[in-house]
Amino acid sequence: MRGRARFLISMVLTPGWRVQPRPDFKCNPSTRLAFFPMNDPIPTLPSVLTFAASDPTSGAGLQADILALASMGCYPLSVVTALTVQDTAGVESVFAIDPDWVADQARCILEDMPVAAFKMGMLGSTEIVTVVAEVVSDYPDVPLVLDPVFASGRGDEFAGDDMVAAIRELLVPQSTVVTPNIGELRRLADEDDDDVNLAECAQRLLDTGCEYVLVTGTHDSTPDVVNTLYHRGGVLRADTWQRLPASYHGSGCTLASALAANLARGLDIGDAVYEAQDYTWRSLVHALRPGMGQHLPDRLFWARETDDDK
């Protein structure tokens, strides 16, 4: 019997063992295998399930979430809510997935894998908001980070008033943290009057049942970006970051995903929020411009950092 065949048969006939790669074995990569007892502990990562639209540029959306979650030490799971035609300059069209397909994707994953956090991005339609809210309601102890994506950075609208109302009524009350920019906060709070302060708008969301509201200052006109975390007792923390000069696609997705990852890893809310901001800001400092439009966060900047960058 030839050696390779004898090796494969021995794999099949040896009960109670699993196969693992042997990185030190220098022959054919397909034979770099070693045996370890099945009762050895298998390393696991906290899994985070993101509901988001596909973005072919990977600047935002599902692909951005996956990059950020993996970079932050979590195992990314994903449910596709919509397909988009877009480039780094803007979104040309959006095709929302059938709501039953969205629910089936999520249920199938959740029946197989324990999830340590949920992250919500662009949901695509009012009907999808409804089915997603029903799915996550079965997991009240799992932290949920809601990034209310209502428009692209260029201003392409993704959510009408009915969809915003559905998010406000069905998802905000189930959220651990909602991460709106100032415009999204006012829409969620159903407030058109710019004279009404942000604290009052945040309080309206907190009154629906969510635990925290992290209002980002990226769309404000202040010299620096000020991000403020509200809870029922008022302001829990406010962090100031240098405002960077470029226009970025995907900073909100990066922040919300990093925050979901930190909660999944067990960080308390203050540390989770700060570390998510720090990661996001550094990804923007190292941003790429692979196309002719906006800059894209480099979510794997740490893999390319030199000692001078740190």
DRENDO-1510 file (C-alpha; in Angstrom, 1 decimal, always signed):
<recs>
REC; n; res; u; v; w
REC; 1; MET; +0.0; +0.0; +0.0 .
REC; 2; ARG; +1.3; +3.4; -0.9 .
REC; 3; GLY; +2.3; +5.7; +2.0 .
REC; 4; ARG; -0.3; +8.4; +1.3 .
REC; 5; ALA; -3.1; +5.9; +1.2 .
REC; 6; ARG; -1.9; +4.1; +4.3 .
REC; 7; PHE; -1.8; +7.5; +6.1 .
REC; 8; LEU; -5.3; +8.4; +5.2 .
REC; 9; ILE; -6.7; +5.0; +6.3 .
REC; 10; SER; -4.9; +5.4; +9.7 .
REC; 11; MET; -6.7; +8.8; +10.1 .
REC; 12; VAL; -10.1; +7.1; +9.5 .
REC; 13; LEU; -9.4; +4.1; +11.8 .
REC; 14; THR; -8.0; +6.1; +14.8 .
REC; 15; PRO; -11.1; +7.0; +16.9 .
REC; 16; GLY; -11.0; +9.8; +19.4 .
REC; 17; TRP; -8.5; +12.0; +17.5 .
REC; 18; ARG; -8.8; +15.1; +15.4 .
REC; 19; VAL; -6.6; +16.3; +12.6 .
REC; 20; GLN; -4.6; +19.6; +12.9 .
REC; 21; PRO; -2.1; +21.3; +10.6 .
REC; 22; ARG; +1.5; +20.8; +11.5 .
REC; 23; PRO; +3.1; +24.2; +10.5 .
REC; 24; ASP; +6.6; +22.8; +10.9 .
REC; 25; PHE; +6.1; +20.1; +8.3 .
REC; 26; LYS; +7.8; +21.2; +5.1 .
REC; 27; CYS; +6.5; +18.7; +2.5 .
REC; 28; ASN; +3.3; +18.8; +0.5 .
REC; 29; PRO; +1.0; +21.2; +2.3 .
REC; 30; SER; -1.9; +18.7; +2.0 .
REC; 31; THR; +0.0; +16.3; +4.3 .
REC; 32; ARG; +0.9; +18.7; +7.1 .
REC; 33; LEU; -1.2; +17.0; +9.6 .
REC; 34; ALA; -0.8; +16.0; +13.2 .
REC; 35; PHE; -3.1; +14.2; +15.7 .
REC; 36; PHE; -4.3; +15.6; +19.0 .
REC; 37; PRO; -6.7; +14.0; +21.5 .
REC; 38; MET; -10.3; +15.1; +21.0 .
REC; 39; ASN; -10.6; +16.1; +24.7 .
REC; 40; ASP; -8.0; +18.8; +24.4 .
REC; 41; PRO; -9.5; +22.2; +24.8 .
REC; 42; ILE; -10.3; +23.8; +21.4 .
REC; 43; PRO; -9.7; +27.6; +21.4 .
REC; 44; THR; -12.8; +29.6; +20.8 .
REC; 45; LEU; -13.5; +33.3; +20.0 .
REC; 46; PRO; -16.6; +35.2; +21.0 .
REC; 47; SER; -18.9; +35.3; +18.0 .
REC; 48; VAL; -20.6; +38.5; +16.9 .
REC; 49; LEU; -23.6; +38.4; +14.5 .
REC; 50; THR; -23.9; +41.4; +12.2 .
REC; 51; PHE; -27.0; +42.3; +10.2 .
REC; 52; ALA; -25.9; +44.6; +7.3 .
REC; 53; ALA; -25.9; +45.3; +3.6 .
REC; 54; SER; -23.2; +44.1; +1.3 .
REC; 55; ASP; -20.7; +46.8; +0.2 .
REC; 56; PRO; -18.5; +45.7; -2.7 .
REC; 57; THR; -15.9; +48.3; -1.8 .
REC; 58; SER; -15.5; +46.8; +1.8 .
REC; 59; GLY; -15.5; +50.4; +2.9 .
REC; 60; ALA; -18.7; +50.0; +4.9 .
REC; 61; GLY; -21.5; +47.5; +5.4 .
REC; 62; LEU; -21.1; +43.8; +5.9 .
REC; 63; GLN; -17.5; +43.5; +4.7 .
REC; 64; ALA; -16.4; +46.4; +6.9 .
REC; 65; ASP; -18.1; +44.8; +9.9 .
REC; 66; ILE; -16.4; +41.5; +9.3 .
REC; 67; LEU; -13.0; +43.1; +9.0 .
REC; 68; ALA; -13.4; +45.1; +12.2 .
REC; 69; LEU; -14.8; +42.2; +14.2 .
REC; 70; ALA; -12.0; +39.9; +13.2 .
REC; 71; SER; -9.4; +42.7; +13.8 .
REC; 72; MET; -10.8; +43.2; +17.3 .
REC; 73; GLY; -10.5; +39.5; +18.3 .
REC; 74; CYS; -14.0; +38.1; +17.5 .
REC; 75; TYR; -15.4; +35.6; +15.1 .
REC; 76; PRO; -17.6; +37.4; +12.7 .
REC; 77; LEU; -21.0; +35.9; +11.7 .
REC; 78; SER; -23.2; +37.7; +9.1 .
REC; 79; VAL; -26.7; +38.1; +7.8 .
REC; 80; VAL; -27.1; +39.9; +4.5 .
REC; 81; THR; -29.9; +42.4; +4.5 .
REC; 82; ALA; -29.4; +44.0; +1.1 .
REC; 83; LEU; -27.2; +44.1; -1.9 .
REC; 84; THR; -25.8; +47.4; -3.2 .
REC; 85; VAL; -24.3; +48.8; -6.4 .
REC; 86; GLN; -21.8; +51.3; -5.2 .
REC; 87; ASP; -18.2; +52.5; -5.4 .
REC; 88; THR; -16.1; +54.8; -3.2 .
REC; 89; ALA; -18.0; +57.8; -4.6 .
REC; 90; GLY; -21.5; +56.7; -3.6 .
REC; 91; VAL; -24.4; +54.3; -3.8 .
REC; 92; GLU; -26.1; +53.7; -7.1 .
REC; 93; SER; -28.8; +51.3; -6.1 .
REC; 94; VAL; -30.0; +49.0; -3.2 .
REC; 95; PHE; -31.8; +45.7; -3.4 .
REC; 96; ALA; -33.3; +44.6; -0.1 .
REC; 97; ILE; -33.3; +40.9; +0.5 .
REC; 98; ASP; -36.6; +39.1; +1.1 .
REC; 99; PRO; -37.4; +39.5; +4.8 .
REC; 100; ASP; -38.0; +35.7; +5.2 .
REC; 101; TRP; -34.5; +35.1; +3.8 .
REC; 102; VAL; -33.1; +37.5; +6.3 .
REC; 103; ALA; -34.9; +35.8; +9.2 .
REC; 104; ASP; -33.9; +32.3; +7.9 .
REC; 105; GLN; -30.2; +33.3; +7.7 .
REC; 106; ALA; -30.2; +34.5; +11.3 .
REC; 107; ARG; -32.2; +31.6; +12.7 .
REC; 108; CYS; -30.0; +29.0; +11.0 .
REC; 109; ILE; -26.8; +30.6; +12.5 .
REC; 110; LEU; -28.3; +31.1; +16.0 .
REC; 111; GLU; -29.5; +27.5; +16.2 .
REC; 112; ASP; -25.9; +26.3; +15.5 .
REC; 113; MET; -23.6; +28.8; +17.2 .
REC; 114; PRO; -23.7; +30.8; +20.5 .
REC; 115; VAL; -23.5; +34.5; +19.8 .
REC; 116; ALA; -21.9; +37.0; +22.3 .
REC; 117; ALA; -23.2; +40.2; +20.6 .
REC; 118; PHE; -25.4; +41.5; +17.8 .
REC; 119; LYS; -24.5; +44.4; +15.6 .
REC; 120; MET; -27.1; +46.1; +13.4 .
REC; 121; GLY; -26.3; +48.2; +10.4 .
REC; 122; MET; -28.3; +49.0; +7.2 .
REC; 123; LEU; -31.4; +46.8; +7.3 .
REC; 124; GLY; -32.9; +47.6; +3.9 .
REC; 125; SER; -36.6; +47.8; +4.5 .
REC; 126; THR; -39.3; +48.2; +7.1 .
REC; 127; GLU; -40.3; +44.6; +6.8 .
REC; 128; ILE; -36.7; +43.5; +7.5 .
REC; 129; VAL; -36.6; +45.7; +10.6 .
REC; 130; THR; -39.7; +43.9; +11.8 .
REC; 131; VAL; -38.3; +40.4; +11.3 .
REC; 132; VAL; -34.9; +41.2; +12.7 .
REC; 133; ALA; -36.5; +42.7; +15.8 .
REC; 134; GLU; -38.5; +39.5; +16.3 .
REC; 135; VAL; -35.4; +37.4; +15.9 .
REC; 136; VAL; -33.3; +39.3; +18.5 .
REC; 137; SER; -36.1; +39.5; +20.9 .
REC; 138; ASP; -35.5; +35.8; +21.6 .
REC; 139; TYR; -32.0; +36.7; +22.9 .
REC; 140; PRO; -32.6; +39.5; +25.5 .
REC; 141; ASP; -29.3; +38.8; +27.3 .
REC; 142; VAL; -27.1; +39.2; +24.2 .
REC; 143; PRO; -25.7; +42.8; +23.9 .
REC; 144; LEU; -27.0; +44.6; +20.8 .
REC; 145; VAL; -25.3; +47.6; +19.2 .
REC; 146; LEU; -27.5; +49.5; +16.8 .
REC; 147; ASP; -25.8; +51.7; +14.1 .
REC; 148; PRO; -28.8; +53.5; +12.5 .
REC; 149; VAL; -27.7; +53.8; +8.9 .
REC; 150; PHE; -30.2; +56.2; +7.2 .
REC; 151; ALA; -28.0; +57.6; +4.4 .
REC; 152; SER; -24.6; +57.3; +2.8 .
REC; 153; GLY; -21.8; +59.8; +3.4 .
REC; 154; ARG; -22.7; +61.3; +0.1 .
REC; 155; GLY; -26.3; +61.7; +1.2 .
REC; 156; ASP; -27.9; +58.8; -0.6 .
REC; 157; GLU; -31.1; +58.0; +1.4 .
REC; 158; PHE; -31.6; +54.4; +2.7 .
REC; 159; ALA; -34.5; +54.9; +5.1 .
REC; 160; GLY; -37.8; +56.6; +4.8 .
REC; 161; ASP; -39.9; +57.8; +7.7 .
REC; 162; ASP; -41.7; +54.4; +8.1 .
REC; 163; MET; -38.5; +52.6; +8.4 .
REC; 164; VAL; -37.1; +55.1; +10.9 .
REC; 165; ALA; -40.2; +54.8; +12.9 .
REC; 166; ALA; -40.0; +51.0; +12.9 .
REC; 167; ILE; -36.4; +51.1; +14.1 .
REC; 168; ARG; -37.4; +53.6; +16.8 .
REC; 169; GLU; -40.2; +51.4; +18.1 .
REC; 170; LEU; -38.9; +47.9; +17.6 .
REC; 171; LEU; -35.1; +48.0; +17.8 .
REC; 172; VAL; -34.1; +50.9; +19.9 .
REC; 173; PRO; -35.9; +49.5; +23.0 .
REC; 174; GLN; -33.9; +46.3; +22.6 .
REC; 175; SER; -30.5; +47.9; +22.1 .
REC; 176; THR; -27.6; +48.0; +24.6 .
REC; 177; VAL; -26.0; +50.9; +22.7 .
REC; 178; VAL; -27.3; +53.0; +19.9 .
REC; 179; THR; -24.5; +54.9; +17.9 .
REC; 180; PRO; -26.1; +57.7; +15.9 .
REC; 181; ASN; -24.4; +60.8; +14.5 .
REC; 182; ILE; -26.2; +64.0; +15.2 .
REC; 183; GLY; -28.5; +63.8; +12.2 .
REC; 184; GLU; -29.5; +60.2; +12.9 .
REC; 185; LEU; -30.1; +61.0; +16.5 .
REC; 186; ARG; -32.6; +63.8; +15.6 .
REC; 187; ARG; -34.4; +61.5; +13.2 .
REC; 188; LEU; -34.6; +58.7; +15.7 .
REC; 189; ALA; -35.9; +61.2; +18.4 .
REC; 190; ASP; -38.4; +62.5; +15.8 .
REC; 191; GLU; -37.1; +66.0; +16.4 .
REC; 192; ASP; -36.9; +68.6; +13.6 .
REC; 193; ASP; -36.1; +71.6; +15.8 .
REC; 194; ASP; -32.3; +72.2; +15.9 .
REC; 195; ASP; -32.8; +74.2; +19.1 .
REC; 196; VAL; -33.6; +71.1; +21.0 .
REC; 197; ASN; -30.3; +69.9; +22.5 .
REC; 198; LEU; -28.7; +66.6; +21.9 .
REC; 199; ALA; -29.0; +65.5; +25.5 .
REC; 200; GLU; -32.8; +65.7; +25.3 .
REC; 201; CYS; -32.9; +63.8; +22.0 .
REC; 202; ALA; -30.7; +61.1; +23.6 .
REC; 203; GLN; -33.0; +60.9; +26.6 .
REC; 204; ARG; -36.0; +60.2; +24.4 .
REC; 205; LEU; -34.2; +57.1; +23.1 .
REC; 206; LEU; -33.2; +56.1; +26.6 .
REC; 207; ASP; -36.8; +56.5; +27.6 .
REC; 208; THR; -37.8; +53.8; +25.1 .
REC; 209; GLY; -35.7; +51.2; +26.9 .
REC; 210; CYS; -32.2; +51.2; +25.4 .
REC; 211; GLU; -29.3; +51.4; +27.9 .
REC; 212; TYR; -26.9; +53.8; +26.3 .
REC; 213; VAL; -26.7; +56.3; +23.4 .
REC; 214; LEU; -23.3; +57.1; +22.0 .
REC; 215; VAL; -23.7; +60.3; +19.9 .
REC; 216; THR; -20.8; +60.8; +17.5 .
REC; 217; GLY; -19.7; +64.3; +16.5 .
REC; 218; THR; -18.3; +63.5; +13.1 .
REC; 219; HIS; -21.0; +65.5; +11.3 .
REC; 220; ASP; -20.7; +68.5; +13.6 .
REC; 221; SER; -18.8; +71.6; +12.8 .
REC; 222; THR; -16.6; +71.6; +15.9 .
REC; 223; PRO; -12.8; +71.8; +15.5 .
REC; 224; ASP; -12.5; +68.4; +17.1 .
REC; 225; VAL; -14.8; +65.4; +17.1 .
REC; 226; VAL; -16.6; +65.0; +20.4 .
REC; 227; ASN; -18.3; +61.7; +21.0 .
REC; 228; THR; -20.7; +61.6; +24.0 .
REC; 229; LEU; -22.0; +58.6; +25.8 .
REC; 230; TYR; -25.4; +59.1; +27.5 .
REC; 231; HIS; -27.2; +56.9; +30.0 .
REC; 232; ARG; -30.2; +57.4; +32.2 .
REC; 233; GLY; -28.2; +59.4; +34.7 .
REC; 234; GLY; -26.9; +61.8; +32.1 .
REC; 235; VAL; -23.5; +61.9; +30.4 .
REC; 236; LEU; -21.3; +58.9; +31.3 .
REC; 237; ARG; -18.3; +60.0; +29.3 .
REC; 238; ALA; -17.3; +62.4; +26.5 .
REC; 239; ASP; -14.2; +61.8; +24.4 .
REC; 240; THR; -12.5; +64.3; +22.1 .
REC; 241; TRP; -10.6; +63.3; +19.0 .
REC; 242; GLN; -8.6; +65.2; +16.5 .
REC; 243; ARG; -10.8; +65.9; +13.4 .
REC; 244; LEU; -9.0; +64.4; +10.4 .
REC; 245; PRO; -9.0; +66.2; +7.1 .
REC; 246; ALA; -10.3; +63.6; +4.6 .
REC; 247; SER; -13.8; +62.3; +3.8 .
REC; 248; TYR; -14.3; +58.8; +5.1 .
REC; 249; HIS; -16.6; +55.9; +4.1 .
REC; 250; GLY; -17.4; +53.4; +6.8 .
REC; 251; SER; -16.3; +55.1; +10.1 .
REC; 252; GLY; -19.7; +54.5; +11.7 .
REC; 253; CYS; -19.7; +50.8; +10.8 .
REC; 254; THR; -16.2; +50.5; +12.2 .
REC; 255; LEU; -17.1; +52.1; +15.5 .
REC; 256; ALA; -20.2; +50.1; +16.0 .
REC; 257; SER; -18.6; +46.8; +15.1 .
REC; 258; ALA; -15.6; +47.5; +17.4 .
REC; 259; LEU; -18.0; +48.4; +20.2 .
REC; 260; ALA; -19.9; +45.1; +19.6 .
REC; 261; ALA; -16.7; +43.2; +19.7 .
REC; 262; ASN; -15.6; +44.8; +22.9 .
REC; 263; LEU; -18.9; +44.0; +24.6 .
REC; 264; ALA; -18.7; +40.4; +23.3 .
REC; 265; ARG; -15.2; +40.2; +24.9 .
REC; 266; GLY; -16.7; +41.2; +28.2 .
REC; 267; LEU; -15.4; +44.8; +28.6 .
REC; 268; ASP; -17.5; +47.2; +30.7 .
REC; 269; ILE; -19.3; +49.9; +28.8 .
REC; 270; GLY; -16.8; +52.7; +29.5 .
REC; 271; ASP; -13.8; +50.8; +28.4 .
REC; 272; ALA; -15.7; +49.2; +25.5 .
REC; 273; VAL; -16.7; +52.6; +24.2 .
REC; 274; TYR; -13.2; +54.2; +24.6 .
REC; 275; GLU; -11.3; +51.3; +23.0 .
REC; 276; ALA; -13.8; +51.2; +20.1 .
REC; 277; GLN; -13.2; +54.9; +19.5 .
REC; 278; ASP; -9.5; +54.6; +19.7 .
REC; 279; TYR; -9.5; +51.7; +17.2 .
REC; 280; THR; -11.7; +53.6; +14.8 .
REC; 281; TRP; -9.7; +56.8; +15.0 .
REC; 282; ARG; -6.5; +54.9; +14.3 .
REC; 283; SER; -8.1; +53.1; +11.4 .
REC; 284; LEU; -8.9; +56.5; +9.9 .
REC; 285; VAL; -5.4; +57.9; +10.5 .
REC; 286; HIS; -4.2; +54.9; +8.4 .
REC; 287; ALA; -7.0; +55.2; +5.9 .
REC; 288; LEU; -6.6; +54.0; +2.3 .
REC; 289; ARG; -7.8; +55.6; -0.9 .
REC; 290; PRO; -8.0; +52.7; -3.3 .
REC; 291; GLY; -10.6; +54.4; -5.6 .
REC; 292; MET; -11.4; +57.9; -6.8 .
REC; 293; GLY; -13.9; +58.7; -4.0 .
REC; 294; GLN; -13.8; +58.7; -0.2 .
REC; 295; HIS; -11.0; +57.3; +2.0 .
REC; 296; LEU; -11.7; +53.9; +3.5 .
REC; 297; PRO; -10.6; +53.0; +7.1 .
REC; 298; ASP; -7.7; +50.5; +7.3 .
REC; 299; ARG; -9.1; +48.1; +9.9 .
REC; 300; LEU; -5.9; +46.0; +9.8 .
REC; 301; PHE; -3.6; +49.0; +10.3 .
REC; 302; TRP; -2.0; +47.2; +13.3 .
REC; 303; ALA; -0.7; +44.5; +10.9 .
REC; 304; ARG; +1.3; +47.1; +9.0 .
REC; 305; GLU; +2.3; +49.5; +11.8 .
REC; 306; THR; +6.0; +50.2; +12.3 .
REC; 307; ASP; +7.6; +51.2; +15.6 .
REC; 308; ASP; +7.5; +54.8; +14.5 .
REC; 309; ASP; +3.7; +54.6; +13.9 .
REC; 310; LYS; +2.9; +53.3; +17.5 .
</recs>
